[in-house]
Amino acid sequence: MYPDNFSSSTFTFLAEAEVGKHFYWNIAGFLVHGQVLVVIWFVTLILLLFAFLGSREASRIPHGWQNFMESALDFVTDIARNQLGESFYREWIPFIGTLFLFIFGCNWAGAVIPWKLIQLPEGEFAAPTNDINTTVALALLTSFSYFYAGLSKKGLGYFKRYIAPIPLLLPINILEDFTKPLSLSFRLFGNVLADELTITVLTSLVPLVIPLPIMLLGIFAGSVQALIFSTLAAAYIAEALE
């Protein structure tokens, strides 16, 4: 049904495609995913560069990079204000904005930059958000933040919410706090990983024409995932502050 050369090359490539291979670094006795750290550092440097360019020659009438960065700041401010309200949003803009810009930068770095051209002894460069360790860390950071928000406002009285409106709901309310970071981390990880696997498979089957729309869709989906994650984080913090 298929030509011999097609079956021997394409299907061999698909059979060898693996998920979860990493280029490990040994740092103080701990094994870390080296390729993930490199891309995270790259994204961080890009964000710092954008911040520097946007604030280097600040003026009352924004232009150039300043205009771009002020637009980004207005966007993340709207996310925080819409979820947290006028009373609380200002102090949480740095956290919500950092979450959004970091996830946005990681997703775009994985979708736009041709990392596969760089060969590694093991694994490959990709979006850091397609590594479950990254997304779990972001989700746990969000959990710590809304616990901090609730405890800082209500003290130990924050834990009364677990028995409201009736004590019988205590197990369900505790379970809810465990499922929040799980849903945050697996939603982001699953969407980014599925997009990269789809592009890899389609590129091996049809090298140029078909993958391009999927890549554009992946860029759009990565932007949406950054918005969803940061919006839910702000909503969880707002819930803790109620």
C-alpha positions as CSV (number, residue, x, y, z in Angstrom):
1,M,0.0,0.0,0.0
2,Y,2.9,2.4,0.8
3,P,6.2,2.7,-1.0
4,D,9.1,0.8,0.6
5,N,11.1,4.0,1.2
6,F,8.1,5.7,2.9
7,S,7.5,2.8,5.3
8,S,11.2,2.3,6.1
9,S,11.9,6.0,6.9
10,T,8.7,7.6,8.1
11,F,7.5,4.8,10.3
12,T,10.9,4.1,11.7
13,F,11.1,7.8,12.7
14,L,7.7,7.5,14.4
15,A,8.6,4.3,16.2
16,E,11.7,6.0,17.6
17,A,9.9,9.1,18.7
18,E,10.1,9.2,22.5
19,V,8.5,11.3,25.2
20,G,10.3,12.1,28.4
21,K,14.0,11.8,27.3
22,H,16.2,14.4,29.0
23,F,19.7,15.8,29.0
24,Y,20.5,15.5,32.7
25,W,22.9,17.8,34.6
26,N,24.3,16.8,38.0
27,I,24.2,19.8,40.2
28,A,25.2,19.3,43.9
29,G,24.1,15.7,43.6
30,F,20.7,16.5,42.1
31,L,19.8,15.5,38.6
32,V,18.1,18.3,36.7
33,H,16.7,18.6,33.2
34,G,19.5,20.6,31.5
35,Q,17.6,21.4,28.3
36,V,14.6,22.8,30.2
37,L,16.8,25.0,32.3
38,V,18.6,26.4,29.2
39,V,15.4,27.4,27.5
40,I,14.0,28.9,30.8
41,W,17.2,31.0,31.1
42,F,16.8,32.0,27.5
43,V,13.1,33.1,28.0
44,T,14.1,34.9,31.2
45,L,16.8,36.9,29.4
46,I,14.4,37.8,26.6
47,L,11.8,39.1,29.1
48,L,14.5,41.1,30.9
49,L,15.7,42.5,27.6
50,F,12.2,43.6,26.7
51,A,11.8,45.2,30.1
52,F,15.1,47.0,29.7
53,L,14.3,48.3,26.2
54,G,10.8,49.4,27.4
55,S,12.1,51.4,30.4
56,R,15.4,52.6,29.0
57,E,14.1,56.0,27.7
58,A,10.7,56.4,29.4
59,S,8.7,59.4,28.5
60,R,5.2,60.7,29.2
61,I,4.2,59.9,25.6
62,P,5.1,56.3,25.1
63,H,6.7,55.2,21.8
64,G,8.5,52.2,20.5
65,W,9.4,49.5,23.0
66,Q,7.9,51.6,25.8
67,N,4.6,51.6,24.1
68,F,4.8,47.8,23.6
69,M,5.7,47.1,27.2
70,E,3.0,49.4,28.6
71,S,0.5,47.6,26.4
72,A,1.6,44.3,28.0
73,L,1.4,45.8,31.4
74,D,-2.1,47.1,30.8
75,F,-3.1,43.6,29.6
76,V,-1.9,41.8,32.7
77,T,-3.3,44.6,34.9
78,D,-6.7,44.0,33.4
79,I,-6.4,40.2,34.2
80,A,-5.7,41.0,37.8
81,R,-8.3,43.7,38.1
82,N,-11.1,41.7,36.5
83,Q,-10.5,38.7,38.9
84,L,-9.4,40.4,42.1
85,G,-11.4,43.7,42.0
86,E,-10.3,47.2,42.7
87,S,-9.4,46.6,46.3
88,F,-6.8,43.9,45.9
89,Y,-5.5,43.8,42.3
90,R,-2.6,46.2,42.6
91,E,-0.5,44.1,45.0
92,W,-0.9,41.0,42.9
93,I,-0.1,42.5,39.5
94,P,3.6,41.5,39.7
95,F,2.8,37.9,40.5
96,I,0.0,37.5,37.9
97,G,2.0,39.4,35.3
98,T,5.1,37.3,35.9
99,L,3.1,34.1,35.5
100,F,1.5,35.2,32.3
101,L,4.6,36.6,30.6
102,F,6.8,33.6,31.7
103,I,4.3,31.0,30.4
104,F,3.6,33.1,27.3
105,G,7.4,33.3,26.6
106,C,8.0,29.6,27.2
107,N,5.1,28.6,24.9
108,W,6.2,30.9,22.1
109,A,9.8,29.8,22.5
110,G,8.8,26.2,21.9
111,A,6.5,27.0,19.0
112,V,8.6,29.6,17.1
113,I,12.2,28.8,17.6
114,P,13.5,25.8,15.7
115,W,15.2,24.1,18.7
116,K,15.3,20.7,16.9
117,L,18.2,22.0,14.8
118,I,20.4,21.9,17.9
119,Q,21.4,18.3,18.7
120,L,21.9,17.1,22.2
121,P,23.3,13.9,23.5
122,E,19.9,13.1,25.0
123,G,16.5,14.7,24.6
124,E,16.0,18.0,22.8
125,F,15.3,21.6,23.4
126,A,11.6,22.5,23.6
127,A,9.1,24.6,25.5
128,P,9.8,24.3,29.2
129,T,6.0,24.0,29.7
130,N,6.0,20.6,28.0
131,D,7.9,19.3,31.0
132,I,5.6,18.3,33.9
133,N,8.1,19.5,36.5
134,T,7.8,23.1,35.2
135,T,4.0,23.1,35.2
136,V,3.8,21.5,38.6
137,A,6.2,24.1,40.0
138,L,4.1,26.9,38.6
139,A,0.9,25.3,40.0
140,L,2.4,24.8,43.5
141,L,3.6,28.4,43.4
142,T,0.0,29.5,42.7
143,S,-1.2,27.3,45.6
144,F,1.2,28.8,48.0
145,S,0.2,32.3,46.8
146,Y,-3.5,31.9,47.4
147,F,-2.8,30.3,50.8
148,Y,-0.6,33.3,51.6
149,A,-3.4,35.7,50.4
150,G,-6.0,34.0,52.6
151,L,-3.8,33.7,55.7
152,S,-2.5,37.3,55.4
153,K,-6.0,38.7,55.3
154,K,-7.9,36.4,57.7
155,G,-5.2,34.7,59.8
156,L,-6.1,31.3,61.0
157,G,-9.7,32.2,60.4
158,Y,-9.1,31.4,56.8
159,F,-9.4,27.7,57.6
160,K,-13.1,28.2,58.5
161,R,-13.9,28.1,54.9
162,Y,-13.2,24.3,55.0
163,I,-16.3,23.8,57.1
164,A,-18.6,26.3,55.4
165,P,-21.5,26.2,54.9
166,I,-21.6,22.9,56.9
167,P,-18.8,20.7,58.5
168,L,-19.8,17.7,56.3
169,L,-18.2,19.5,53.3
170,L,-14.7,19.4,55.0
171,P,-13.4,16.4,52.9
172,I,-14.7,18.0,49.7
173,N,-13.2,21.4,50.4
174,I,-9.8,19.8,51.3
175,L,-9.9,17.7,48.1
176,E,-10.6,20.9,46.1
177,D,-7.4,22.4,47.2
178,F,-5.5,19.4,46.0
179,T,-7.2,19.3,42.6
180,K,-6.6,23.0,41.8
181,P,-2.8,22.6,41.3
182,L,-3.3,19.2,39.6
183,S,-5.7,20.7,37.1
184,L,-3.5,23.8,36.5
185,S,-0.4,21.7,35.9
186,F,-1.8,18.9,33.8
187,R,-3.9,21.3,31.6
188,L,-0.9,23.4,30.7
189,F,1.4,20.4,30.3
190,G,-1.0,18.3,28.3
191,N,-1.9,21.1,25.8
192,V,1.7,22.1,25.1
193,L,3.0,18.5,24.8
194,A,0.1,17.5,22.5
195,D,0.8,20.4,20.3
196,E,4.5,19.6,20.0
197,L,3.8,15.9,19.3
198,T,1.2,16.7,16.7
199,I,3.7,19.0,14.9
200,T,6.4,16.3,15.1
201,V,4.2,13.6,13.6
202,L,2.8,15.8,10.8
203,T,6.3,17.1,9.9
204,S,7.5,13.6,9.5
205,L,4.5,12.7,7.2
206,V,4.2,15.9,5.2
207,P,7.3,18.0,5.7
208,L,6.1,21.5,4.8
209,V,2.5,22.2,3.8
210,I,0.4,20.7,6.5
211,P,2.4,21.5,9.7
212,L,2.4,25.3,9.0
213,P,-1.3,25.8,10.0
214,I,-0.8,23.5,13.0
215,M,2.2,25.6,14.1
216,L,0.1,28.8,13.9
217,L,-2.6,27.1,15.8
218,G,0.0,26.0,18.4
219,I,1.2,29.6,18.8
220,F,-2.4,30.7,19.3
221,A,-3.1,27.8,21.8
222,G,0.1,28.7,23.7
223,S,-1.1,32.3,24.1
224,V,-4.5,31.1,25.3
225,Q,-3.0,28.7,27.8
226,A,-0.9,31.5,29.3
227,L,-4.1,33.6,29.6
228,I,-6.1,30.7,31.2
229,F,-3.3,29.8,33.7
230,S,-2.9,33.4,34.9
231,T,-6.6,34.1,35.0
232,L,-7.3,31.0,37.1
233,A,-4.4,31.9,39.4
234,A,-5.9,35.3,39.9
235,A,-9.4,33.8,40.4
236,Y,-8.1,31.3,43.1
237,I,-6.3,34.2,44.9
238,A,-9.6,36.2,44.8
239,E,-11.5,33.3,46.2
240,A,-9.0,33.1,49.1
241,L,-9.5,36.9,49.8
242,E,-13.3,36.7,49.9
